[in-house]
Amino acid sequence: MTRPMPTIACEWGLAGIEAWRNRAAVFVIVDVLSFSTAVSVAVERGATVIPFPYGDPAAATAEAARRGAVAASPRGAGGGQLSLSPVSLKMLEPGARVLLPSPNGARLSLATGDVPTIAGCLRNASAVAAMADRIAGDGNIVVIAAGERWPDQSLRPAIEDWLGAGAIVAGSRATADAEAGLAAATYRAAAMELGDVVRASRSGRELIGWGYGEDVEVALEVDATTAVPLLRDLSYGEA
């Protein structure tokens, strides 16, 4: 009997998770600027990240206390506080626990139910692809490009997440569907100018304009780490 070939698909946002929840063997959440990149930095340092919905600081503080974690501050809080800024997480000590609110990557991470879930970005693309292959076996790998949101909360596609998804698809041994194949082809085509493309993207311009250009540079460290953040008990730690 012929064994089914593992496949890898690429979708956008919450609707993509909902479409694949009953058929996915593993989800990969890609939010390059900046949740997935921040998680990769923290897990590389030996820390644990607790994803949390964005927008209720009091609830975040209470949940952090309940789970023995430090609640990250808004990115603009200043004063060297931990935040969604990947740079702020580079001094974490092994064993640290950080509750990290995020409007996109954290929200999506909490929507995958019982399906194994990985946080992927450009920094860990090759390692994530290999781990997703291993977890999925003969099943479906579903890479979710997080995107951003317009003021009406509808999805705003984000080119950096499409490129991050493409980098992961390009490293997988699974058979790509049409969308995943196009994401991989886009990544390969942009590889030589990746930094320029991401800096010029809407999200890149926003972060640079707000004074977080260094966060963009961290996000562009392709395959800088082999640490793979895997969600267990609603917390990301190294797989």
ROZA-573860 format. One line per 2 residues: number of its first residue (from 1); for each residue y, z, x of N, C-alpha, C, O, CB. Coordinates in steps of 0.02 Angstrom, whole numbers, plus 50000, padded with zeros to 5 digits. Glycine has a CB too. Example, Ala and Ser with C-alpha at 12.3 -4.5 7.8 and 13.67 -1.06 7.14 Angstrom:
1> 49716:50390:50660:49775:50390:50615:49835:50390:50660:49834:50423:50712:49776:50452:50565; 49888:50354:50642:49947:50357:50684:50002:50394:50645:50057:50402:50670:49970:50286:50704 .
***
This chain:
1> 49940:50000:50042:50000:50000:50000:50062:50000:50044:50067:50040:50091:50000:50061:49952; 50110:49956:50030:50171:49951:50069:50217:50009:50054:50233:50022:49996:50206:49884:50057 .
3> 50240:50043:50106:50286:50099:50096:50355:50071:50081:50375:50020:50110:50289:50145:50158; 50393:50103:50035:50461:50080:50020:50505:50088:50081:50499:50137:50118:50490:50118:49960 .
5> 50550:50041:50090:50598:50045:50145:50654:50092:50127:50682:50087:50072:50625:49975:50163; 50673:50138:50172:50731:50179:50158:50794:50135:50153:50800:50086:50190:50741:50233:50213 .
7> 50838:50153:50109:50900:50115:50101:50960:50160:50111:50956:50221:50104:50903:50083:50031; 51016:50130:50129:51079:50166:50136:51131:50131:50094:51141:50071:50099:51101:50171:50211 .
9> 51165:50170:50052:51216:50145:50007:51283:50176:50025:51285:50229:50057:51198:50158:49933; 51337:50145:50006:51404:50171:50018:51443:50168:49953:51449:50115:49922:51440:50131:50075 .
11> 51470:50225:49932:51507:50229:49870:51571:50269:49881:51581:50298:49935:51465:50261:49814; 51613:50271:49830:51676:50307:49834:51676:50368:49789:51656:50364:49731:51734:50261:49815 .
13> 51698:50425:49815:51717:50482:49777:51666:50513:49731:51606:50502:49737:51774:50466:49739; 51691:50552:49684:51649:50590:49638:51606:50544:49595:51549:50560:49581:51691:50635:49594 .
15> 51634:50488:49574:51595:50442:49532:51535:50416:49571:51482:50405:49542:51639:50383:49510; 51543:50406:49636:51487:50384:49677:51432:50436:49680:51372:50419:49678:51510:50367:49747 .
17> 51451:50499:49686:51401:50553:49686:51365:50555:49619:51303:50559:49617:51434:50622:49701; 51402:50552:49565:51371:50556:49499:51323:50498:49487:51272:50506:49455:51425:50557:49446 .
19> 51340:50439:49513:51298:50380:49503:51231:50386:49540:51181:50358:49519:51334:50317:49525; 51231:50423:49596:51172:50426:49639:51137:50494:49640:51085:50502:49673:51192:50408:49709 .
21> 51164:50544:49604:51138:50612:49611:51062:50617:49600:51029:50655:49635:51173:50658:49563; 51036:50580:49553:50965:50584:49537:50921:50537:49579:50860:50535:49572:50954:50568:49464 .
23> 50953:50498:49624:50915:50451:49664:50926:50459:49739:50893:50426:49779:50934:50381:49645; 50971:50503:49758:50987:50512:49830:50940:50563:49862:50925:50615:49833:51060:50534:49839 .
25> 50918:50546:49922:50880:50595:49962:50926:50636:50006:50909:50692:50025:50828:50559:50006; 50984:50608:50021:51035:50644:50061:51102:50611:50048:51108:50550:50044:51017:50644:50137 .
27> 51153:50653:50041:51222:50629:50037:51257:50642:50103:51244:50692:50136:51260:50663:49978; 51302:50596:50122:51346:50606:50179:51418:50601:50153:51438:50548:50129:51332:50554:50237 .
29> 51456:50655:50158:51525:50656:50135:51570:50639:50194:51569:50672:50246:51543:50726:50105; 51611:50586:50185:51655:50562:50239:51727:50569:50218:51752:50531:50176:51638:50488:50257 .
31> 51761:50617:50246:51833:50629:50234:51865:50638:50303:51875:50693:50327:51845:50693:50187; 51881:50581:50333:51902:50579:50404:51967:50617:50416:51974:50651:50467:51909:50507:50427 .
33> 52015:50611:50370:52080:50644:50377:52092:50690:50318:52129:50671:50272:52137:50592:50383; 52061:50753:50316:52036:50781:50379:51975:50826:50370:51950:50853:50419:52091:50820:50412 .
35> 51949:50835:50308:51898:50887:50297:51837:50878:50342:51818:50925:50376:51877:50886:50224; 51807:50819:50342:51746:50810:50381:51758:50817:50456:51715:50843:50492:51716:50741:50366 .
37> 51815:50795:50478:51833:50804:50549:51842:50878:50565:51819:50902:50617:51897:50765:50567; 51876:50915:50521:51885:50987:50531:51818:51022:50533:51806:51066:50575:51929:51017:50476 .
39> 51773:51005:50487:51707:51036:50486:51669:51020:50550:51635:51064:50577:51666:51012:50424; 51674:50959:50575:51639:50941:50636:51663:50983:50695:51623:51004:50737:51647:50867:50651 .
41> 51728:50994:50698:51756:51035:50752:51731:51107:50747:51712:51137:50797:51833:51034:50751; 51733:51135:50687:51712:51204:50677:51638:51214:50693:51619:51261:50728:51726:51227:50606 .
43> 51596:51169:50668:51524:51176:50678:51506:51165:50751:51461:51197:50778:51485:51127:50634; 51542:51120:50784:51532:51109:50855:51546:51173:50894:51515:51185:50947:51578:51053:50881 .
45> 51591:51214:50869:51608:51278:50901:51559:51334:50884:51566:51390:50908:51678:51299:50882; 51509:51318:50841:51461:51369:50821:51483:51409:50761:51455:51462:50746:51448:51415:50877 .
47> 51534:51385:50725:51559:51420:50666:51526:51393:50603:51493:51342:50604:51636:51413:50661; 51537:51429:50548:51513:51409:50482:51574:51395:50438:51623:51431:50440:51468:51464:50450 .
49> 51570:51341:50399:51626:51322:50354:51602:51325:50282:51551:51296:50264:51652:51250:50371; 51640:51361:50242:51626:51366:50170:51675:51321:50134:51735:51336:50131:51632:51441:50146 .
51> 51653:51265:50106:51699:51222:50068:51721:51255:50004:51683:51291:49972:51665:51154:50053; 51785:51243:49986:51812:51275:49926:51863:51228:49895:51899:51194:49930:51845:51344:49944 .
53> 51866:51226:49828:51915:51183:49795:51986:51203:49815:52001:51261:49827:51907:51186:49719; 52029:51153:49817:52098:51163:49838:52142:51181:49778:52132:51156:49723:52125:51100:49873 .
55> 52192:51226:49789:52242:51235:49738:52249:51305:49710:52294:51317:49671:52229:51191:49685; 52205:51352:49729:52209:51420:49702:52202:51468:49761:52147:51492:49775:52154:51433:49648 .
57> 52257:51483:49796:52253:51526:49856:52225:51594:49842:52188:51621:49883:52322:51533:49885; 52241:51624:49783:52216:51691:49768:52140:51689:49761:52105:51734:49786:52248:51718:49704 .
59> 52114:51639:49728:52041:51632:49719:52008:51620:49787:51953:51646:49799:52024:51576:49670; 52040:51581:49830:52012:51568:49896:52008:51632:49937:51958:51645:49970:52054:51515:49933 .
61> 52061:51672:49935:52062:51735:49972:52008:51782:49947:51974:51814:49987:52131:51769:49966; 51999:51786:49882:51948:51829:49853:51878:51806:49871:51835:51847:49887:51956:51832:49777 .
63> 51867:51741:49868:51801:51715:49885:51785:51724:49959:51729:51739:49977:51796:51641:49866; 51836:51715:50001:51826:51726:50073:51805:51798:50086:51760:51811:50126:51890:51709:50112 .
65> 51838:51845:50054:51822:51916:50063:51751:51930:50039:51714:51967:50070:51872:51961:50025; 51732:51899:49983:51665:51910:49956:51611:51885:50003:51556:51913:50006:51658:51876:49888 .
67> 51626:51831:50040:51576:51799:50082:51586:51815:50156:51555:51783:50198:51578:51725:50071; 51627:51862:50171:51636:51883:50241:51666:51830:50284:51645:51821:50342:51570:51904:50269 .
69> 51715:51794:50258:51746:51738:50294:51822:51747:50296:51850:51788:50261:51728:51671:50261; 51853:51707:50338:51926:51703:50341:51947:51643:50299:51921:51588:50308:51953:51697:50415 .
71> 51994:51653:50253:52019:51597:50213:52070:51558:50254:52119:51585:50278:52051:51623:50147; 52057:51493:50261:52105:51450:50296:52169:51444:50257:52169:51445:50195:52074:51380:50309 .
73> 52224:51440:50293:52290:51433:50262:52306:51360:50249:52272:51316:50276:52344:51466:50306; 52358:51346:50209:52381:51277:50203:52399:51249:50272:52420:51287:50316:52441:51272:50155 .
75> 52392:51184:50280:52403:51154:50346:52472:51169:50373:52481:51176:50434:52392:51079:50342; 52522:51174:50331:52590:51185:50354:52610:51258:50362:52668:51272:50372:52637:51153:50307 .
77> 52562:51304:50358:52578:51375:50361:52607:51396:50428:52648:51442:50431:52517:51417:50346; 52587:51363:50481:52613:51379:50547:52586:51445:50574:52541:51475:50544:52689:51382:50545 .
79> 52614:51466:50630:52595:51531:50659:52525:51533:50688:52497:51587:50695:52601:51583:50608; 52496:51476:50705:52430:51475:50736:52374:51493:50689:52320:51510:50712:52429:51521:50793 .
81> 52385:51488:50623:52333:51506:50575:52281:51451:50568:52296:51392:50580:52364:51522:50507; 52220:51470:50550:52169:51421:50536:52188:51382:50473:52214:51411:50425:52100:51455:50528 .
83> 52174:51317:50474:52192:51275:50417:52148:51213:50417:52101:51207:50457:52267:51256:50419; 52164:51167:50372:52128:51103:50369:52142:51060:50430:52110:51009:50440:52147:51066:50305 .
85> 52190:51079:50471:52204:51044:50533:52147:51054:50582:52134:51111:50602:52271:51068:50564; 52113:51000:50603:52058:51008:50652:52080:51043:50716:52042:51080:50746:52029:50941:50669 .
87> 52142:51030:50737:52166:51062:50799:52165:51138:50792:52151:51172:50841:52237:51038:50816; 52181:51164:50733:52184:51236:50724:52115:51269:50730:52111:51330:50740:52214:51252:50657 .
89> 52062:51230:50724:51994:51257:50724:51961:51254:50793:51905:51276:50802:51951:51220:50675; 51997:51226:50841:51966:51216:50907:51956:51281:50947:51919:51281:50996:52009:51170:50947 .
91> 51988:51335:50926:51980:51398:50962:51933:51446:50926:51930:51505:50943:52048:51431:50972; 51897:51422:50875:51850:51466:50839:51796:51492:50886:51774:51457:50932:51818:51428:50781 .
93> 51777:51553:50875:51723:51584:50914:51656:51571:50879:51654:51565:50818:51734:51659:50922; 51601:51566:50917:51535:51559:50887:51523:51616:50837:51538:51674:50850:51480:51559:50941 .
95> 51495:51598:50780:51481:51647:50728:51537:51658:50679:51528:51692:50629:51465:51711:50760; 51595:51628:50691:51651:51635:50644:51634:51602:50578:51596:51553:50575:51715:51604:50675 .
97> 51662:51629:50524:51652:51601:50457:51722:51586:50427:51765:51630:50423:51612:51652:50411; 51731:51524:50408:51795:51501:50382:51786:51471:50313:51745:51426:50304:51828:51450:50430 .
99> 51824:51494:50265:51826:51463:50199:51881:51411:50201:51939:51427:50214:51837:51515:50142; 51863:51348:50188:51909:51292:50199:51922:51254:50134:51882:51212:50114:51880:51244:50252 .
101> 51978:51268:50101:51996:51230:50041:52016:51158:50059:52048:51146:50110:52054:51265:50004; 51996:51112:50017:52011:51041:50027:52010:51006:49960:51965:51018:49920:51961:51009:50077 .
103> 52059:50962:49948:52060:50927:49883:52009:50872:49876:51996:50849:49821:52128:50899:49872; 51980:50850:49930:51933:50793:49927:51865:50810:49955:51816:50815:49918:51962:50734:49963 .
105> 51860:50819:50021:51795:50831:50052:51760:50892:50027:51699:50890:50015:51803:50835:50125; 51796:50947:50019:51764:51009:49994:51741:51000:49922:51686:51020:49904:51812:51069:49999 .
107> 51784:50971:49881:51767:50960:49811:51704:50917:49804:51661:50932:49763:51825:50926:49774; 51698:50866:49845:51639:50822:49842:51578:50858:49869:51523:50849:49842:51652:50758:49882 .
109> 51586:50898:49921:51529:50934:49949:51498:50980:49897:51437:50990:49897:51551:50974:50010; 51539:51008:49854:51515:51055:49804:51487:51021:49742:51463:51054:49696:51570:51102:49784 .
111> 51491:50954:49741:51469:50917:49682:51399:50886:49690:51374:50853:49644:51518:50862:49666; 51368:50896:49748:51306:50860:49762:51244:50897:49737:51188:50871:49743:51299:50848:49836 .
113> 51252:50956:49710:51196:50992:49681:51145:51012:49733:51162:51039:49786:51163:50951:49628; 51082:50998:49718:51027:51018:49763:51010:50965:49815:50964:50975:49855:50965:51033:49722 .
115> 51047:50910:49816:51032:50856:49864:51059:50877:49933:51116:50898:49938:51065:50789:49842; 51018:50872:49986:51043:50887:50053:51108:50849:50068:51114:50790:50053:50990:50870:50106 .
117> 51156:50884:50098:51223:50856:50106:51248:50868:50177:51244:50924:50203:51272:50886:50055; 51275:50815:50208:51301:50816:50276:51375:50798:50273:51395:50757:50233:51261:50767:50322 .
119> 51415:50829:50317:51484:50808:50326:51488:50761:50386:51472:50780:50442:51531:50870:50337; 51508:50699:50373:51510:50648:50426:51580:50622:50438:51622:50621:50393:51464:50591:50408 .
121> 51593:50602:50499:51658:50574:50518:51648:50529:50579:51591:50517:50600:51710:50631:50532; 51702:50506:50607:51696:50464:50667:51672:50505:50727:51637:50478:50770:51764:50432:50683 .
123> 51689:50569:50730:51671:50611:50787:51596:50621:50794:51571:50632:50849:51705:50678:50781; 51559:50617:50739:51487:50631:50743:51446:50576:50710:51389:50589:50689:51472:50697:50710 .
125> 51473:50516:50705:51442:50462:50666:51370:50448:50687:51326:50444:50644:51484:50399:50672; 51357:50440:50750:51290:50422:50773:51240:50478:50759:51184:50466:50736:51290:50405:50847 .
127> 51261:50540:50773:51216:50598:50761:51204:50607:50687:51148:50623:50667:51247:50662:50790; 51254:50596:50645:51245:50601:50573:51198:50548:50547:51155:50561:50505:51313:50596:50537 .
129> 51205:50487:50572:51160:50433:50551:51088:50450:50566:51044:50441:50524:51180:50367:50584; 51075:50475:50627:51007:50493:50645:50980:50550:50603:50922:50548:50583:51004:50512:50719 .
131> 51020:50600:50589:50998:50656:50548:50986:50634:50476:50938:50656:50444:51050:50712:50550; 51030:50592:50449:51020:50567:50381:50955:50528:50376:50919:50535:50327:51080:50524:50360 .
133> 50941:50486:50425:50878:50450:50426:50819:50498:50424:50771:50488:50387:50873:50405:50489; 50823:50551:50464:50769:50599:50469:50759:50636:50402:50702:50644:50379:50782:50649:50526 .
135> 50813:50658:50372:50808:50695:50309:50784:50651:50253:50743:50672:50212:50875:50726:50291; 50809:50590:50250:50794:50545:50193:50722:50521:50193:50694:50510:50139:50841:50486:50194 .
137> 50692:50512:50252:50625:50484:50253:50625:50415:50222:50660:50370:50245:50576:50530:50217; 50587:50407:50168:50584:50343:50133:50635:50340:50076:50636:50291:50038:50514:50331:50106 .
139> 50677:50391:50070:50723:50393:50014:50790:50362:50029:50800:50330:50080:50734:50464:49993; 50836:50371:49983:50902:50340:49986:50953:50385:50022:50960:50443:50005:50927:50323:49917 .
141> 50987:50357:50071:51045:50388:50102:51106:50362:50065:51114:50301:50058:51049:50374:50180; 51148:50407:50042:51209:50386:50007:51270:50413:50043:51280:50474:50046:51208:50409:49932 .
143> 51309:50369:50071:51369:50387:50108:51428:50383:50060:51441:50330:50031:51379:50341:50171; 51463:50438:50053:51519:50442:50006:51585:50442:50044:51601:50491:50078:51513:50504:49961 .
145> 51623:50388:50038:51691:50386:50065:51735:50426:50017:51742:50407:49958:51717:50311:50074; 51765:50480:50041:51800:50526:49996:51862:50495:49965:51874:50504:49905:51819:50588:50034 .
147> 51901:50459:50005:51965:50434:49980:52015:50490:49969:52001:50549:49980:51954:50396:49915; 52073:50470:49947:52126:50517:49929:52137:50513:49854:52099:50480:49819:52192:50503:49969 .
149> 52190:50545:49829:52204:50541:49758:52278:50525:49746:52322:50550:49781:52185:50606:49724; 52289:50482:49696:52357:50467:49675:52384:50526:49635:52346:50571:49618:52358:50401:49632 .
151> 52449:50527:49621:52477:50583:49582:52443:50595:49515:52441:50652:49491:52550:50572:49570; 52415:50543:49484:52379:50552:49420:52307:50574:49431:52268:50576:49383:52381:50488:49379 .
153> 52289:50589:49494:52223:50613:49513:52169:50559:49514:52110:50575:49525:52202:50667:49467; 52187:50497:49503:52139:50443:49511:52126:50430:49585:52166:50449:49628:52164:50378:49476 .
155> 52070:50397:49600:52051:50386:49670:52098:50338:49705:52115:50285:49679:51980:50358:49673; 52119:50358:49764:52157:50314:49808:52112:50297:49868:52103:50339:49911:52224:50347:49832 .
157> 52085:50236:49871:52042:50219:49927:52078:50230:49994:52138:50217:50000:52018:50146:49922; 52040:50255:50043:52069:50271:50108:52030:50233:50162:51970:50243:50169:52067:50349:50122 .
159> 52064:50190:50198:52030:50146:50246:51995:50186:50300:51943:50164:50325:52080:50098:50277; 52022:50244:50319:51990:50283:50372:51921:50309:50349:51876:50316:50390:52034:50342:50394 .
161> 51915:50324:50285:51850:50347:50260:51800:50289:50255:51741:50298:50268:51858:50381:50192; 51824:50230:50238:51782:50171:50236:51756:50155:50307:51698:50137:50316:51820:50110:50208 .
163> 51800:50162:50356:51780:50149:50425:51731:50203:50450:51683:50187:50484:51842:50146:50471; 51744:50266:50432:51697:50319:50451:51629:50308:50419:51578:50318:50452:51725:50386:50431 .
165> 51629:50289:50356:51566:50273:50323:51531:50215:50357:51470:50216:50367:51578:50257:50248; 51570:50165:50376:51541:50107:50410:51510:50125:50477:51458:50097:50496:51593:50054:50420 .
167> 51542:50171:50514:51515:50192:50578:51447:50226:50569:51402:50217:50609:51563:50240:50613; 51440:50265:50515:51377:50298:50502:51324:50248:50479:51267:50251:50502:51386:50353:50448 .
169> 51342:50203:50436:51295:50151:50414:51271:50110:50474:51212:50094:50480:51327:50104:50361; 51318:50094:50519:51301:50053:50578:51250:50087:50622:51212:50054:50657:51364:50037:50618 .
171> 51248:50154:50622:51201:50190:50664:51135:50206:50631:51091:50234:50663:51232:50252:50686; 51128:50190:50567:51067:50207:50530:51015:50152:50538:51031:50093:50547:51083:50218:50456 .
173> 50951:50173:50533:50896:50124:50534:50880:50099:50464:50840:50052:50457:50834:50156:50565; 50909:50129:50414:50894:50111:50345:50923:50042:50327:50969:50018:50360:50921:50164:50296 .
175> 50895:50012:50276:50919:49947:50252:50982:49958:50210:50981:49995:50161:50865:49911:50210; 51036:49925:50230:51101:49935:50196:51106:49892:50134:51085:49834:50134:51158:49918:50244 .
177> 51134:49921:50080:51150:49880:50022:51214:49841:50038:51242:49848:50093:51158:49924:49957; 51238:49801:49991:51294:49756:50005:51356:49794:50025:51390:49775:50072:51308:49712:49943 .
179> 51372:49848:49988:51432:49886:50004:51427:49921:50071:51474:49921:50110:51445:49937:49949; 51369:49950:50085:51359:49984:50149:51361:49934:50207:51390:49947:50259:51293:50022:50150 .
181> 51331:49876:50196:51332:49824:50247:51403:49801:50262:51421:49788:50320:51290:49765:50226; 51444:49795:50210:51513:49775:50220:51553:49829:50256:51595:49814:50298:51547:49758:50153 .
183> 51539:49893:50240:51572:49948:50275:51556:49946:50350:51600:49954:50392:51552:50016:50245; 51491:49935:50366:51471:49931:50436:51504:49872:50471:51527:49878:50528:51395:49925:50442 .
185> 51507:49815:50437:51538:49756:50467:51613:49768:50478:51641:49746:50528:51528:49694:50422; 51645:49802:50431:51716:49818:50439:51727:49863:50500:51774:49853:50538:51744:49852:50375 .
187> 51683:49913:50507:51690:49958:50565:51682:49919:50630:51721:49927:50676:51638:50014:50561; 51631:49877:50633:51619:49839:50695:51679:49794:50710:51699:49787:50768:51555:49797:50690 .
189> 51707:49763:50659:51763:49717:50669:51825:49754:50692:51865:49727:50731:51778:49679:50604; 51833:49816:50669:51893:49855:50685:51885:49898:50747:51933:49929:50769:51911:49898:50628 .
191> 51825:49900:50776:51810:49949:50829:51858:49946:50888:51878:49998:50914:51739:49939:50854; 51877:49886:50908:51921:49880:50967:51992:49902:50952:52030:49918:50998:51921:49809:50991 .
193> 52011:49903:50888:52079:49923:50869:52077:49982:50821:52124:49992:50782:52115:49864:50836; 52025:50022:50825:52014:50075:50777:52073:50124:50775:52096:50143:50721:51950:50113:50793 .
195> 52097:50144:50833:52152:50191:50835:52214:50164:50801:52246:50199:50762:52169:50209:50906; 52231:50102:50815:52290:50071:50785:52282:50067:50709:52330:50079:50672:52303:50002:50814 .
197> 52222:50049:50686:52211:50042:50614:52218:50109:50579:52251:50114:50527:52141:50012:50601; 52187:50161:50606:52189:50226:50573:52259:50256:50576:52282:50286:50527:52138:50274:50605 .
199> 52293:50249:50632:52361:50275:50636:52407:50239:50587:52453:50270:50560:52389:50267:50708; 52395:50175:50575:52437:50135:50530:52417:50142:50457:52452:50117:50413:52436:50063:50550 .
201> 52360:50174:50443:52338:50183:50374:52386:50229:50337:52425:50265:50368:52266:50211:50372; 52383:50227:50271:52428:50269:50232:52419:50343:50250:52468:50379:50261:52416:50259:50157 .
203> 52355:50365:50254:52342:50435:50271:52365:50451:50342:52393:50504:50355:52268:50451:50263; 52352:50405:50388:52373:50415:50457:52448:50422:50463:52474:50466:50497:52348:50359:50501 .
205> 52484:50377:50429:52558:50380:50431:52583:50445:50401:52631:50474:50426:52588:50320:50393; 52551:50468:50347:52573:50530:50316:52566:50589:50364:52612:50627:50374:52532:50543:50252 .
207> 52506:50595:50395:52495:50651:50440:52541:50649:50501:52569:50700:50521:52423:50653:50463; 52550:50590:50529:52594:50583:50587:52666:50600:50566:52702:50634:50604:52591:50510:50615 .
209> 52686:50577:50507:52753:50592:50483:52765:50666:50470:52821:50690:50476:52767:50554:50421; 52712:50702:50453:52717:50774:50440:52711:50815:50504:52714:50876:50503:52664:50796:50391 .
211> 52702:50781:50561:52697:50816:50625:52626:50833:50646:52616:50875:50690:52735:50878:50621; 52576:50799:50616:52506:50814:50633:52472:50754:50665:52414:50739:50652:52468:50834:50570 .
213> 52508:50721:50708:52480:50664:50744:52420:50683:50786:52374:50643:50795:52532:50632:50787; 52419:50745:50812:52363:50767:50854:52299:50771:50813:52244:50759:50839:52378:50835:50886 .
215> 52305:50788:50749:52246:50789:50705:52216:50719:50698:52155:50711:50696:52263:50817:50636; 52259:50669:50695:52235:50600:50691:52198:50581:50754:52146:50548:50752:52294:50551:50679 .
217> 52224:50602:50811:52191:50586:50875:52122:50620:50880:52075:50590:50905:52235:50608:50934; 52117:50682:50856:52051:50715:50855:52003:50676:50811:51945:50668:50829:52058:50788:50830 .
219> 52027:50652:50753:51984:50614:50708:51959:50549:50739:51908:50523:50718:52022:50599:50643; 51995:50524:50788:51977:50460:50820:51931:50468:50880:51918:50419:50915:52041:50425:50842 .
221> 51905:50528:50893:51860:50540:50949:51789:50518:50930:51747:50560:50914:51862:50616:50970; 51777:50454:50932:51714:50427:50907:51655:50454:50948:51654:50451:51009:51715:50349:50911 .
223> 51606:50482:50912:51545:50509:50942:51559:50561:50996:51526:50564:51047:51503:50453:50972; 51611:50602:50983:51627:50655:51031:51579:50713:51028:51576:50753:51074:51698:50679:51018 .
225> 51540:50719:50974:51496:50776:50966:51430:50754:50934:51427:50706:50896:51529:50830:50924; 51378:50791:50951:51313:50780:50918:51299:50833:50865:51246:50833:50835:51257:50780:50971 .
227> 51348:50877:50853:51340:50928:50802:51342:50897:50733:51388:50859:50716:51395:50983:50809; 51292:50911:50692:51287:50884:50625:51295:50941:50575:51251:50985:50572:51220:50846:50614 .
229> 51349:50942:50536:51358:50995:50486:51315:50982:50424:51323:50931:50390:51433:51001:50466; 51269:51028:50409:51224:51022:50352:51241:51078:50303:51248:51136:50324:51149:51025:50373 .
231> 51247:51062:50240:51264:51111:50189:51202:51150:50168:51154:51121:50142:51297:51076:50128; 51204:51215:50179:51151:51260:50157:51183:51320:50122:51230:51350:50148:51106:51285:50217 .
233> 51159:51336:50063:51187:51393:50026:51263:51388:50021:51299:51437:50028:51168:51458:50059; 51286:51326:50008:51357:51312:49998:51400:51326:50060:51459:51340:50054:51383:51353:49940 .
235> 51369:51322:50119:51404:51330:50182:51382:51277:50231:51322:51261:50234:51393:51401:50211; 51428:51250:50269:51410:51202:50322:51398:51238:50388:51440:51275:50412:51467:51149:50331 .
237> 51339:51228:50415:51322:51251:50482:51286:51195:50518:51270:51143:50488:51278:51315:50480; 51273:51204:50582:51240:51150:50620:51168:51142:50596:51132:51190:50586:51241:51165:50696 .
239> 51149:51078:50586:51082:51062:50561:51029:51084:50612:50969:51074:50600:51076:50986:50546 .
***
